[in-house]
Amino acid sequence: MAPFTMSQYVRPIHERRAPLAGILAVLSLLLSHAPVAATAGNADRIDALLARYRELALFNGSALVADQGQVVLKKGYGLANMEWDIPNTPDTKFRLGSLTKQFTATLIMQLVERAQIDLAAPVTRYLPDYPANPGNRVTIHHLLTHTSGIVGYTEIPAWSSTVRNPYSPTDFLAQFSKLDLLFEPGTTFSYSNSGYFLLGVVLEKVTGQPYETLLRERIFAPAGMNDSGYDATQPLLHKRAAGYDKRFDESYVNTAYLDMTQPFSAGSLYSTVEDLYRWDQMLLTDKILSAKSRERMFTPGLSNYGYGWTITSTNGVRTISHSGGINGFSTFLTRNPDSKRVIILLNNTGGAPLEAMADSIRLILDGKDPVMPKRPAAMTLFKTYGASGLAAVLALAKTMQAGSEDDAGSSELSRLANQLLATGKPADALTLARKLADEAPRSAAAAVLVARAHRASGHRIEAVQSYARAIELSETPRAFLIYTDAIREISALEPKP
């Protein structure tokens, strides 16, 4: 027998190098493809989720999702123009509504960096003609954080009759500039479109340039956002999405006209999901704003609001988000800068559950099962009402709530109550509204629904009491003028004989 040697069992390094290199190459290939495979799987799951929302008429728009700096999904759903059957795509242009505010805040911070604006300065330093009371008491910081106390013009009851009228920015200030403040500046959060409109006027006054020009030259051009701008109806705009409102029967109508001089720096912009992703990327660098300015902008104040963004932290994960809504459009952008995760959802059929959609997308990205949407039940319940009455509706809703296919929750029952009011069934609407208020005794929205049902039923005292209850329950003073105006109208009515 030949003598035992180690070489029989352990080959020299030079003989093992080639096979070892091959094994390492295979491992490297597997590892390099693992994120791609995971991304592809997530894309399919997110696509299935959004397709289900589209199937249920809960989403009609475009979406972009990125994670760890990689785009996971970029796709359009439904139609940009329903009359011509033109589909939504990633480069479809949507009105942004209040996503505009983050761009206005950025322009302000750029001027702060140049020492042209002082955050602690009162409005009257930059607009000497603005009424001293409240202008001397409200600072730029108050405007940015919705703590100014200035009445939002969208909450002024008379505003709805003027939405078709064009205005210059300075002329439009007369809508709200002489009204009393809702509270002492800096003490309370109350979302105010007037505050951000006023910031746009300040920007134009300080720079001597139109707001639209400032956006284009100082943000859109540096960020490569060539498909973004100030929206207006008259100019031709390639790939512009039309805005629609969904009716109770799930059909659509063209949304009501709004002259875009009125949203101005509070809600006038349009963009695409692709351009908003470029915007997200710019916010990770110092190209648009310094790190110091970005940190100031992303510092939460009252109600977790910073400058044009809402900032929250859960389990150490910081989320920076904002939603938007304007006639025929709803929008949502949410970012997690630390993980380079961003979700952008733009919709052109009015209100849509975009934040719930984003929550489910996050679950998918985290390797969890999403919460799939349910079929809205209000229309089915209304048909049941027509055939069998309110008792049958409540029984069916209870059965639906125990299942998993249909959404018969409070929002759908509220929609049903509003439809009963619209179709001349105030007594049953009141019964349903009271049930919803009993189930959610701290809900201002439920109190308003009860007030409207009482008013339609001719119950003046009860209607006033319910509106007063809504004021008491409201988390912010934002809608106080609407409620107090309703109380004033009811009180002025002649009692029915």
KOLPADO-539366 format. One line per field, with one value per residue (C-alpha): residue number from 1; residue in three letters; x, y, z. Coordinates in pm, whole numbers, m for minus. Layout:
N
resi: NUM ...
resn: Ala ...
c1: X ...
c2: Y ...
c3: Z ...
***
This chain:
497
resi: 1 2 3 4 5 6 7 8 9 10 11 12 13 14 15 16 17 18 19 20 21 22 23 24 25 26 27 28 29 30 31 32 33 34 35 36 37 38 39 40 41 42 43 44 45 46 47 48 49 50 51 52 53 54 55 56 57 58 59 60 61 62 63 64 65 66 67 68 69 70 71 72 73 74 75 76 77 78 79 80 81 82 83 84 85 86 87 88 89 90 91 92 93 94 95 96 97 98 99 100 101 102 103 104 105 106 107 108 109 110 111 112 113 114 115 116 117 118 119 120 121 122 123 124 125 126 127 128 129 130 131 132 133 134 135 136 137 138 139 140 141 142 143 144 145 146 147 148 149 150 151 152 153 154 155 156 157 158 159 160 161 162 163 164 165 166 167 168 169 170 171 172 173 174 175 176 177 178 179 180 181 182 183 184 185 186 187 188 189 190 191 192 193 194 195 196 197 198 199 200 201 202 203 204 205 206 207 208 209 210 211 212 213 214 215 216 217 218 219 220 221 222 223 224 225 226 227 228 229 230 231 232 233 234 235 236 237 238 239 240 241 242 243 244 245 246 247 248 249 250 251 252 253 254 255 256 257 258 259 260 261 262 263 264 265 266 267 268 269 270 271 272 273 274 275 276 277 278 279 280 281 282 283 284 285 286 287 288 289 290 291 292 293 294 295 296 297 298 299 300 301 302 303 304 305 306 307 308 309 310 311 312 313 314 315 316 317 318 319 320 321 322 323 324 325 326 327 328 329 330 331 332 333 334 335 336 337 338 339 340 341 342 343 344 345 346 347 348 349 350 351 352 353 354 355 356 357 358 359 360 361 362 363 364 365 366 367 368 369 370 371 372 373 374 375 376 377 378 379 380 381 382 383 384 385 386 387 388 389 390 391 392 393 394 395 396 397 398 399 400 401 402 403 404 405 406 407 408 409 410 411 412 413 414 415 416 417 418 419 420 421 422 423 424 425 426 427 428 429 430 431 432 433 434 435 436 437 438 439 440 441 442 443 444 445 446 447 448 449 450 451 452 453 454 455 456 457 458 459 460 461 462 463 464 465 466 467 468 469 470 471 472 473 474 475 476 477 478 479 480 481 482 483 484 485 486 487 488 489 490 491 492 493 494 495 496 497
resn: Met Ala Pro Phe Thr Met Ser Gln Tyr Val Arg Pro Ile His Glu Arg Arg Ala Pro Leu Ala Gly Ile Leu Ala Val Leu Ser Leu Leu Leu Ser His Ala Pro Val Ala Ala Thr Ala Gly Asn Ala Asp Arg Ile Asp Ala Leu Leu Ala Arg Tyr Arg Glu Leu Ala Leu Phe Asn Gly Ser Ala Leu Val Ala Asp Gln Gly Gln Val Val Leu Lys Lys Gly Tyr Gly Leu Ala Asn Met Glu Trp Asp Ile Pro Asn Thr Pro Asp Thr Lys Phe Arg Leu Gly Ser Leu Thr Lys Gln Phe Thr Ala Thr Leu Ile Met Gln Leu Val Glu Arg Ala Gln Ile Asp Leu Ala Ala Pro Val Thr Arg Tyr Leu Pro Asp Tyr Pro Ala Asn Pro Gly Asn Arg Val Thr Ile His His Leu Leu Thr His Thr Ser Gly Ile Val Gly Tyr Thr Glu Ile Pro Ala Trp Ser Ser Thr Val Arg Asn Pro Tyr Ser Pro Thr Asp Phe Leu Ala Gln Phe Ser Lys Leu Asp Leu Leu Phe Glu Pro Gly Thr Thr Phe Ser Tyr Ser Asn Ser Gly Tyr Phe Leu Leu Gly Val Val Leu Glu Lys Val Thr Gly Gln Pro Tyr Glu Thr Leu Leu Arg Glu Arg Ile Phe Ala Pro Ala Gly Met Asn Asp Ser Gly Tyr Asp Ala Thr Gln Pro Leu Leu His Lys Arg Ala Ala Gly Tyr Asp Lys Arg Phe Asp Glu Ser Tyr Val Asn Thr Ala Tyr Leu Asp Met Thr Gln Pro Phe Ser Ala Gly Ser Leu Tyr Ser Thr Val Glu Asp Leu Tyr Arg Trp Asp Gln Met Leu Leu Thr Asp Lys Ile Leu Ser Ala Lys Ser Arg Glu Arg Met Phe Thr Pro Gly Leu Ser Asn Tyr Gly Tyr Gly Trp Thr Ile Thr Ser Thr Asn Gly Val Arg Thr Ile Ser His Ser Gly Gly Ile Asn Gly Phe Ser Thr Phe Leu Thr Arg Asn Pro Asp Ser Lys Arg Val Ile Ile Leu Leu Asn Asn Thr Gly Gly Ala Pro Leu Glu Ala Met Ala Asp Ser Ile Arg Leu Ile Leu Asp Gly Lys Asp Pro Val Met Pro Lys Arg Pro Ala Ala Met Thr Leu Phe Lys Thr Tyr Gly Ala Ser Gly Leu Ala Ala Val Leu Ala Leu Ala Lys Thr Met Gln Ala Gly Ser Glu Asp Asp Ala Gly Ser Ser Glu Leu Ser Arg Leu Ala Asn Gln Leu Leu Ala Thr Gly Lys Pro Ala Asp Ala Leu Thr Leu Ala Arg Lys Leu Ala Asp Glu Ala Pro Arg Ser Ala Ala Ala Ala Val Leu Val Ala Arg Ala His Arg Ala Ser Gly His Arg Ile Glu Ala Val Gln Ser Tyr Ala Arg Ala Ile Glu Leu Ser Glu Thr Pro Arg Ala Phe Leu Ile Tyr Thr Asp Ala Ile Arg Glu Ile Ser Ala Leu Glu Pro Lys Pro
c1: 0 127 209 m57 3 m202 m193 m427 m702 m606 m511 m263 m410 m316 m515 m820 m820 m1017 m1303 m1317 m1334 m1619 m1811 m1757 m1874 m2194 m2253 m2190 m2436 m2701 m2651 m2655 m2983 m3154 m3259 m3371 m3585 m3729 m3796 m3968 m4183 m4276 m4360 m4604 m4769 m4797 m4935 m5199 m5292 m5331 m5516 m5766 m5816 m5867 m6115 m6323 m6317 m6114 m5807 m5758 m5416 m5042 m4806 m4434 m4277 m3905 m3718 m3349 m3295 m3440 m3766 m3986 m4295 m4385 m4723 m5053 m5398 m5727 m5780 m5632 m5920 m6239 m6403 m6120 m6014 m5660 m5479 m5285 m4909 m4606 m4565 m4930 m4956 m5186 m5288 m5114 m5335 m5160 m4840 m4771 m4706 m4374 m4242 m4359 m4188 m3869 m3865 m3909 m3618 m3398 m3460 m3392 m3053 m2987 m3093 m3378 m3646 m3646 m3867 m3941 m4038 m4402 m4588 m4601 m4221 m4257 m4612 m4648 m5000 m5129 m5362 m5151 m5391 m5327 m5016 m4799 m4875 m4831 m4479 m4345 m4291 m4658 m4764 m4536 m4660 m5036 m5028 m5109 m5478 m5561 m5893 m5851 m6027 m6160 m6355 m6521 m6886 m6908 m6596 m6780 m6969 m6645 m6437 m6462 m6324 m5963 m5763 m5421 m5241 m5262 m5628 m5718 m5586 m5907 m6088 m5938 m5692 m5941 m6101 m6034 m5782 m5921 m5668 m5350 m5069 m4842 m5084 m5286 m5255 m5526 m5458 m5492 m5467 m5469 m5138 m4962 m5128 m4983 m4637 m4655 m4735 m4437 m4212 m4317 m4277 m3930 m3787 m3978 m4048 m4368 m4418 m4425 m4085 m3933 m4051 m3917 m3578 m3502 m3653 m3783 m3488 m3216 m3406 m3470 m3847 m3941 m4297 m4394 m4530 m4802 m5130 m5379 m5672 m5602 m5252 m5224 m5048 m4930 m5048 m5260 m5504 m5865 m6024 m6340 m6577 m6730 m7104 m7287 m7380 m7006 m7035 m6815 m6869 m6623 m6519 m6632 m6422 m6182 m5980 m5622 m5522 m5702 m5503 m5181 m4892 m5120 m5226 m5170 m4902 m4906 m4651 m4594 m4491 m4156 m4088 m4192 m3940 m3675 m3790 m3748 m3394 m3307 m3424 m3155 m2885 m2776 m2856 m3190 m3156 m2875 m2883 m2954 m3254 m3390 m3362 m3552 m3819 m3854 m3875 m4227 m4419 m4781 m4977 m4643 m4640 m4310 m4274 m4498 m4471 m4610 m4334 m4392 m4168 m4268 m4021 m3738 m3846 m3906 m4179 m4220 m4551 m4816 m5149 m5332 m5682 m5827 m6130 m6113 m5773 m5620 m5251 m5014 m4635 m4463 m4089 m3856 m3523 m3313 m3414 m3460 m3819 m4079 m4440 m4609 m4979 m5162 m5535 m5774 m6117 m6157 m6117 m5931 m5796 m5436 m5293 m5447 m5300 m4957 m4983 m5044 m4758 m4529 m4641 m4547 m4204 m4153 m4231 m4577 m4925 m5112 m5461 m5664 m5945 m6309 m6596 m6773 m7120 m7313 m7470 m7575 m7723 m7914 m8069 m8168 m8321 m8532 m8659 m8695 m8638 m8389 m8425 m8316 m8023 m7898 m7932 m7741 m7471 m7419 m7380 m7134 m6928 m6878 m6742 m6433 m6559 m6765 m6691 m7002 m6816 m6894 m6769 m6999 m7293 m7223 m7230 m7564 m7702 m7598 m7769 m8086 m8073 m8014 m8313 m8558 m8551 m8453 m8623 m8431 m8116 m8151 m8197 m7882 m7687 m7780 m7662 m7327 m7296 m7376 m7102 m6852 m6952 m6630 m6663 m6721 m6813 m7088 m7221 m7235 m7424 m7678 m7707 m7774 m8036 m8208 m8204 m8357 m8623 m8712 m8569 m8407 m8308 m8162 m7972 m7815 m7725 m7560 m7356 m7246 m7148 m6940 m6755 m6685 m6552 m6340 m5968 m5888 m6085 m6058 m6430 m6568 m6685 m6878 m7052 m7125 m7259 m7493 m7610 m7666 m7872 m8084 m8145 m8263 m8515 m8881 m9012 m9241 m9612
c2: 0 341 557 804 1168 1480 1568 1280 1465 1834 1968 2252 2603 2660 2350 2461 2822 2772 2568 2807 3103 2932 2880 3241 3357 3156 3293 3648 3594 3464 3750 4011 3875 3840 4207 4210 3903 4051 4380 4200 4007 4323 4494 4217 4230 4610 4600 4347 4567 4881 4691 4577 4938 5030 4744 4870 5226 5342 5452 5597 5747 5685 5541 5525 5323 5317 5143 5146 5389 5154 5207 4907 5006 5287 5253 5415 5280 5373 5669 6016 6111 5906 6068 5962 5644 5774 5575 5713 5662 5749 6075 6184 6530 6565 6866 6835 7035 7084 6904 7253 7369 7185 7374 7706 7625 7536 7871 8049 7855 7941 8309 8247 8106 8427 8640 8787 8651 8615 8335 8533 8851 8961 8955 9337 9359 9222 9337 9685 9723 9411 9497 9559 9353 9065 9130 9257 8948 8675 8565 8373 8076 8086 8078 7784 7577 7654 7823 8176 8178 8327 8198 7960 8107 7762 7764 8100 8016 8282 8157 7881 8139 8298 7994 8069 8422 8507 8720 8871 8745 9081 9129 8786 8878 9075 8742 8689 8962 9172 8884 8830 8564 8232 8222 8383 8303 8018 7862 7623 7424 7494 7410 7726 7762 8138 8112 7948 8183 8468 8309 8319 8691 8745 8553 8772 9093 9007 8880 9096 8781 8583 8274 8060 8192 8126 7767 7705 7868 7771 7423 7262 7340 7239 6919 6828 6844 6926 6793 7015 7367 7610 7478 7688 7591 7801 7690 7358 7104 6777 6466 6660 6438 6553 6576 6384 6342 6006 6010 5797 5541 5496 5686 5989 6351 6622 6807 7163 7447 7627 7924 7830 8180 8103 7802 7989 7897 7681 7435 7537 7301 7001 6724 6356 6065 6061 6428 6393 6112 6349 6594 6329 6261 6631 6646 6390 6634 6993 7101 7266 7334 7304 7024 7282 7421 7074 6978 7293 7218 6859 6947 6873 7135 7138 6843 6709 6970 7120 7350 7208 6852 6631 6449 6143 5881 5521 5275 5505 5532 5891 5943 6271 6302 6529 6482 6704 6751 6985 6964 6622 6524 6370 6316 6168 6164 5987 5951 5760 5931 5696 5393 5592 5473 5687 5624 5865 5830 6071 6025 6209 6100 6313 6164 5832 5631 5706 5693 5348 5238 5365 5180 4852 4922 4966 4629 4465 4633 4507 4150 4142 4086 4401 4496 4442 4688 4591 4665 4992 4899 5227 5173 4817 4937 5213 4961 4752 5062 5121 4765 4693 5003 5115 4815 4583 4814 4800 4421 4384 4626 4422 4105 4279 4409 4052 3946 4036 4131 4446 4772 4869 5077 5426 5604 5402 5447 5821 5820 5641 5897 6180 6007 5973 6347 6416 6204 6357 6097 6316 6104 5788 5991 6128 5779 5660 5974 5934 5573 5681 5956 5710 5477 5765 6019 6220 6259 6613 6475 6260 6563 6764 6482 6481 6861 6845 6574 6775 7083 6890 6757 7110 7062 7405 7387 7037 7138 7436 7218 6960 7223 7361 7008 6981 7301 7157 6830 6979 6924 7255 7576 7529 7479 7710 7969 7707 7577 7920 8039 7738 7824 8186 8078 7836 8098 8348 8110 8154 7856 7624 7662
c3: 0 m85 214 331 228 295 m75 m145 39 26 m316 m343 m351 m716 m816 m615 m731 m1057 m903 m607 m843 m1024 m700 m599 m940 m904 m555 m679 m962 m723 m481 m756 m890 m551 m518 m881 m824 m506 m683 m969 m724 m539 m867 m956 m615 m617 m970 m863 m567 m778 m1050 m788 m673 m1038 m1089 m796 m935 m635 m834 m1180 m1232 m1234 m975 m911 m631 m549 m269 m176 m462 m726 m913 m836 m1035 m1273 m1444 m1538 m1454 m1614 m1844 m1868 m2097 m2072 m2373 m2605 m2420 m2370 m2099 m1806 m1835 m1618 m1811 m1786 m1631 m1328 m1124 m787 m552 m221 m322 m456 m100 m69 m374 m232 98 m88 m270 64 215 m82 m8 361 261 65 364 158 390 768 899 1215 1028 1008 678 670 637 285 208 363 221 393 685 995 1200 1140 923 1210 1418 1157 1063 763 996 1097 731 652 947 921 1259 1140 1233 892 758 466 165 68 395 332 246 m26 m207 m394 m600 m728 m827 m1200 m1167 m1257 m1013 m986 m673 m495 m584 m449 m102 m48 m12 334 437 636 825 1194 1290 1409 1697 1822 1575 1680 1930 1711 1388 1130 767 560 183 243 426 134 m116 88 73 m306 m297 m65 m306 m598 m397 m266 m597 m844 m1049 m1111 m898 m1213 m1323 m981 m992 m1340 m1289 m930 m898 m1215 m1444 m1193 m1109 m1474 m1416 m1773 m1738 m1444 m1425 m1324 m1460 m1654 m1872 m2181 m2291 m2474 m2252 m2402 m2215 m1966 m1772 m1762 m1418 m1331 m1039 m957 m895 m644 m913 m997 m1328 m1402 m1501 m1598 m1286 m1217 m1359 m1127 m1242 m1164 m1057 m733 m604 m697 m465 m248 m519 m881 m1010 m1242 m1271 m1347 m1127 m1309 m1243 m879 m845 m982 m717 m448 m571 m557 m196 m110 m226 m167 m524 m446 m73 180 435 706 519 442 807 904 645 770 1140 1267 1458 1571 1428 1295 1018 901 603 330 462 738 927 1145 1304 1378 1530 1435 1071 958 701 511 326 184 12 m233 m362 m622 m852 m1019 m878 m565 m503 m247 m210 79 136 367 290 505 298 m24 m43 m217 m319 m561 m645 m878 m944 m1180 m1056 m745 m401 m379 m81 m173 179 238 m95 9 342 158 m83 219 353 24 23 378 271 426 290 183 293 m22 m97 m56 m289 m188 m67 m73 m416 m331 m4 m182 m419 m118 38 m271 m266 104 319 583 815 534 461 820 828 500 615 931 724 491 781 902 561 362 15 74 250 446 704 829 517 292 527 529 150 168 415 185 m107 98 164 m206 m305 m57 223 522 793 703 645 999 1144 970 1062 1429 1420 1280 1543 1822 1694 1666 1933 1891 1513 1387 1045 1197 1388 1064 892 1176 1150 777 823 1098 877 585 822 939 1290 1332 1698 1666 1352 1531 1828 1600 1416 1753 1849 1530 1624 1968 1823 1543 1588 1421 1364 987 917 1186 933 739 1052 1196 861 855 1208 1102 800 1003 1272 1010 857 930 1125 933 1027
***
